[in-house]
Every structure is written in C-alpha cells, then in structure tokens.
Amino acid sequence: LTGIPREQRAFQYLLTHAIPGDPHHILQTFDQWCYHCEHLSCVGPAKGEWRIVERLLLERAPLRVLELGTYCGYGTVLLAQGLPPGARLYTVEGDPQHAAVAEKVIRLAGFDEHMVELIVGPSEEVIPQLREKHGLMKADFVFMDHWKRCYLRDLRLLESHQLLAEGATILADNVLFPGAPHFLQYAKTCGRYHCKVHRASLEY
C-alpha cells in the first residue's frame, strides 16, 4: 500500500533498532524483522547455514571471497564479520534496487569499500571482468546464493577465467530445494571437487 518495497522497509527497521557498526546485532535485528514482520530470503540463524559459513571461514581463513547474490546484504555481513584481517569480499547483485539496500546495510554494519566491494550487474557479465576491472585475481572462497539456474553457468565461468584458487571452497545454497540439479551433478562428477551436501531447514 505504501509503495515502499519490503527490502526497504526492512532497512528502515534496521535504522530504528540496530546498533550501527555491530555486524552481529545487524543480523539479529534482520532476523527479528523476518520472524515477526515480513519474510525475506536471507540465510537466517535457524537454517543452519549460519554455523556452516562461520565454521568454514574459521577453518579456511580466506583472503579473497566472492559472493554471488547480495540481495539485502545479510549474507554479505555474515561473511564479512568472519573474515581474517586484510581479507576482501566482492559481492555481486544483479538487481539495482536490492543492491541499493544492500549497500546501506553493509555500510551500516561498519564495512567500508576497502573490505567489501559491491558490484552491480548480471553475474555472467561481472565474472569475466573481475580480474581486470575489480582486481580479483583468484577467489579462495565462493558463496553462491543467487538464481539457482545460474549456478552451473557461473561455476564454469569462474573456471574458464581461472578465478578459483587452488583448494578454493565453493558453498552453494539451496541446491536441493528449490534445487540446482545440473550444478550438483557437475560438481559431483567432473572430478575437480570434493563434494559434501549439508542438510538444512528453510529460512525462518
């Protein structure tokens, strides 16, 4: 009725209730909104992926991280708060309206452009430009949480442009539901990856 998108309404709630510069509190406030006000397709604490992300970041300590699918910036803040000193996160969002909200959420959480670079554009156009235009030589960690039909295409793009570091970790969300069967089949059978499926609930 107001004409304000729900993502923007969620950000207004953050401005009112969250502590600026406190990433953990930003995520908690996001969760409160999603539980009690309006559902957003964020990772969320109950899904279990929060703990998976935190554990992998702690184990791998990646210095160059690529996120495909920024949405409102929830996953970006979750990733950024778990990175070691000197790390840099590149996050790609195809929807300019979502990217505008995410930019404000990321900066509200206290992460500047030197630590988190938000790139707006279709992933199939951005990935080939990552090295020359954005300075990402090779990614140690990739988090895929965009359109599931793009998972395999974008993985192949990352391979063909040699953007994956040796031993890189690729974490892909929702490969079973709504599902990315071609991506999953390729990852399991191409011989380049060791695969593990983590069972999780839906968001909130």
N, C-alpha and C positions, 0 to 999 in steps of 0.2 A: 504493500500500500504506500509506503514511503518512497519507493523508487530507489532506495539505497540497497545495494547488493548485500547478501548476508555476510560475505567476507569482510566488507567494510564495516558492517555492524559489529562483527567480532572484534575488529581492530579498535573501534570506539570503546568497547567493553574493556579491552586491554589498557587503553589510555586511562580509563577511570579506575581500574582495580589493580593493575600490575605494577611492580616496582621496576622502574627503568634501570637498565644496566644489570639486572639479575636474571640471567637466562632461565634458571630453574623455575623462578617464580613466574616468568612469562609463560612457560609451558604449562605450569599448574593452572594459571588463570585461563589459558586457552582451553584446558580440559574442563574447567568449571563451566565455561560457556557451552561447550559441546555436549556436556552431560545434561545441563539444566535449561539451556535456551534453544540452540539450534545445532543440528548435526553438521559437522564439517568432516571431510575425508582426510583427517590428519592421522598420523601414526597412533597417537594416544597411548596412555600408560597400560591399559588393560589388555591390549592386543598381544603384548609380549615382545614386540619388536623393539621397543624402547631399550629393554635389557639386552637384546641381541646386539643392537647398534653400540651401546655403551661398552659391552664386553669386547666386541671386535675392535673398536677404536683403542681400547686399553691394550689389547694384545698386539695389535699391528702398529700402533703409533704412526699412522700415515702422515706424510708431509704435504701431499698433493691429493686433494679429494675432489671428485666430480659428482654432483647431484643432478640427475635429470628429472625434472618435475618439481619446481619450487612450491607451487600452489600458494599458500598463505605464509610460508616461511617457517612453519612448525618444525618440519624435518631438518631444515637448514640450521635452526637454532639448536636442535638436538645434536646434530653433527658437530657444529662449531664449538659447543661447550665441551666436547670430549676430545678435541684435537690437542696435540702437544704444542709447546711454544715454537713459533716460526712456521707453523703449518698454514696452508692457504686453501680455501674452499671456493670452488667455482660451481655456481648453481644456475641451471638453465630453465627458463619458464617461457612457454610459447604464448601464453595469454597475457597481453599487456595490462589488463585490469587486475588480474591476480598478481602480476609482478609488482604493480604499484603498491598493493597492500603488503606484499612480502618485503619489499624494500623498507617500508616503515617499521615492520615487525622486527626485521633483522637489526636495524639501527637502534630501535628501542631496547633491544636485548643487549646492546653495547658492543656490537661487532662492526668495525669500520670497513671501508673499501679495501684496505690492505689485507685484511684477513678473509673477508667474504666478498667475492665479486658476483653480482647478479647480472646474468646475461639474458636479454630478452630476445626471443626468436625461436623458430621451429628447430628442434634438435637436429634434424637432418641437414640444416643449413649451418648451425652453430658448430657442430662437431668437427667438420673439415677445417674450420677457421681457428680452432682452439690454440694450436701451436703458434701460428704466425700473428694472429690478431690479439690473443689473450695471454700468450706466454706459457701455456700449459704444455710442457714437453712430454711428460708421461704421468698418468694418474696411478697412485698407489691403491686407491680405494674408490669404487664407483657405487653410488646408491641410485637404483632405478625405481622411480615411483611416478612415472608419467603414464601415457597411454600404453596399455599392455600390448597392443598390436605393433607398437614401435620398438619393443624390447629387442627382438632379434635383429631388426634392421640396424638399430643403433649400436648394438654389440659388434656387428660386422663392420660398421663404420669405424668404431674405435680400433678394431683390429687392423683394418686396411690402412688407417692413418697412423698406425704404430703408436697409439696413445696409451697403451696399457703397459705399465712397468712389469718387469719380471716378478712373478709372485703376487701380482695385484689381486685384491679381493673385490668381488662384484656381489653386491647384495641387491636382490630384486624382490620387490614387494608384490603380493597378490598374484603369484604365478599359478596358483591352483584355482582361486576364485577372486575376481571374475575370470582369471586364467590367461596364461601366455604359453600355450602348449608347444608351439613351434620353437620358441625360445628355450623352453625346458628340454625339449628333445635334442636340440642342437648342443646345448651346454653339456648334456649327459653323454652324447655320442661322438662329438667332434674330436675328442682326445686331448683337448687343450686344458680342460678344467677338472678339478676335483669338486664334485657337487654334493651339497647337503640341503635337504628340504627341512625347514623349520615349520612345524605346525603352530598355527596361531588362530586366535578368535578374530572377529571383525572389529572395526573401530567402535569404541564406546558401546 
